Amino acid sequence: MLNIKEQQRIYRHERIRNGLVGTPGRPRLCVHRSLNNLQAQIIDDSAGKVLIGKSTLAKDVKSKLKSGGNVNAAGVLGESLALEAIKKGIKKVSFDRGGYLYHGRIKAFAEAARKAGLIF
């Protein structure tokens, strides 16, 4: 049984996903937020493959953090994911915020990824 806020988030995510498709030229950058961590994946929907996946639990990210569930952690994760994507030749992505409102950790993640060189 989901609470009303989670149901609203899932509904928003479905609405967002109707207009977003990850292609080989412009894969989808999907973000998931939990209470203690943040996860992000770059996905090619046409092939059904995850190209890059990172979390605040990854060793290179976790070593820079005190906590994985705050705005600082989101910024570090966004920068780390963007640098890894650029190494693999991915510069343009479609941002899928997962139904979460664009503020706080989601906004910090997106701005850090843009600053590190991803275009969306």
RAFENGI-V665404 format. One record per residue. N is the residue number from 1. RES is the residue in one small letter. OMEGA is omega in whole degrees, -180 to 180 (NA if undefined). D_LAST is the distance of its C-alpha to the last C-alpha in Angstrom with 2 decimals. Layout:
n: <N:N>
res: <RES:RES>
omega: <OMEGA:OMEGA>
d_last: <D_LAST:D_LAST>
This chain:
n: <1:2:3:4:5:6:7:8:9:10:11:12:13:14:15:16:17:18:19:20:21:22:23:24:25:26:27:28:29:30:31:32:33:34:35:36:37:38:39:40:41:42:43:44:45:46:47:48:49:50:51:52:53:54:55:56:57:58:59:60:61:62:63:64:65:66:67:68:69:70:71:72:73:74:75:76:77:78:79:80:81:82:83:84:85:86:87:88:89:90:91:92:93:94:95:96:97:98:99:100:101:102:103:104:105:106:107:108:109:110:111:112:113:114:115:116:117:118:119:120>
res: <m:l:n:i:k:e:q:q:r:i:y:r:h:e:r:i:r:n:g:l:v:g:t:p:g:r:p:r:l:c:v:h:r:s:l:n:n:l:q:a:q:i:i:d:d:s:a:g:k:v:l:i:g:k:s:t:l:a:k:d:v:k:s:k:l:k:s:g:g:n:v:n:a:a:g:v:l:g:e:s:l:a:l:e:a:i:k:k:g:i:k:k:v:s:f:d:r:g:g:y:l:y:h:g:r:i:k:a:f:a:e:a:a:r:k:a:g:l:i:f>
omega: <180:175:-173:-180:179:177:178:179:180:178:177:-179:177:178:-180:-176:177:-178:-177:174:178:179:178:179:-179:-179:-177:176:-175:-178:173:-177:171:-177:-174:-176:177:178:178:178:170:-168:170:-175:-179:177:-179:-177:173:-178:180:175:180:178:175:176:178:-174:-177:179:-175:-179:-179:-171:170:179:-178:-174:180:-176:178:179:179:178:179:179:179:179:-179:180:-180:179:178:179:-180:175:180:177:179:180:-179:178:171:-174:176:-175:173:-179:179:178:-176:175:177:-175:-179:179:179:178:-177:-179:178:179:178:-179:-180:173:177:-179:173:NA>
d_last: <34.72:31.44:31.54:30.27:27.11:26.06:26.94:24.82:21.77:22.41:22.84:19.53:17.83:19.73:18.69:14.94:15.54:17.48:14.49:12.24:13.39:12.36:13.73:14.83:12.57:9.36:10.48:9.86:9.28:12.21:13.78:17.49:19.44:23.19:25.73:26.06:22.96:19.27:18.07:14.78:14.57:12.51:14.31:15.31:16.87:18.88:20.73:20.69:19.91:18.15:16.91:16.46:17.65:18.20:19.98:21.57:24.73:23.89:26.48:24.37:22.42:25.52:27.63:25.61:25.86:28.68:27.10:24.18:23.68:22.71:19.94:20.90:20.53:17.02:16.05:17.99:16.48:12.82:14.04:16.23:13.84:11.40:14.63:15.96:13.05:13.35:17.09:16.78:14.91:11.47:8.83:6.12:5.56:5.81:6.41:10.17:11.87:15.18:16.89:16.96:16.74:13.96:16.34:18.18:17.11:13.90:12.79:14.21:12.45:8.87:10.12:11.91:9.24:7.36:10.99:11.90:9.71:6.59:3.81:0.00>
